[in-house]
Amino acid sequence: DAQYAQAIPVFASLLQSEPDNAEYAGMLGVSCTTVMQEARPQCAVLVHYAETHPKDARASAYAAAFLLDQSDSQSQRPLARKLLEAALAADPKLPEAHFRMGKFLQDDNMWKESIPYLERAVELKPDYSTAHYRLARAYWRTGRKQDGDAQIELQKKFSRQEAEDLDRRLRQITRFVTDNH
């Protein structure tokens, strides 16, 4: 029914009842970073989980993304950076962590510094359309127009596939919620 916002309290409650459950943290992370309507207080459970489980790279990356997408994200930037650094340390092969760190640096106008993170993200996940887009922007900002143009072509190529992947993950959440409640 495309009521993904309703999944947030379900996964937050499940994670509170089982605070070491990485699967619940992952599902909450997907839900909290997919639904951008407003800050969801229940997503604070994800941030707490990530802080207490620094070796769960995926949860740390999701928690950082959630924090950075909030309207008061400026105050949350130090914690978000700490979570991103923890994610990268825990799993240097997690493309989402590299992407989020690159985006974080771009938000601080550190375009050149963002490039290695974004290059690594697309190396680890060649069909990562958003990372190709961010990398194109970084290349353009640093005078590498041809490289930027090549990245934007890759972004266009992979964006449809990524939308299908997101839809698949959201259906997985819906199935989990409906099967368990």
Buried (B, 14 or more C-beta within 10 A) or exposed (E): EEEBBEBBBBBBBBBBEEBEBBEBBBBBBBBBBBBEEEBBEBBBBBBBBBBEBBEBBBBBBBBBBBBBBBEEBEEBBEBBBBBBBBBBEBBEEBBBBBBBBBBBBBBEEEBEBBBBBBBBBBEBBEBBBBBBBBBBBBBBBBEBEEBBEBBBEBBEEBBEEBEEEEEEBBEEBBEBBEEEE
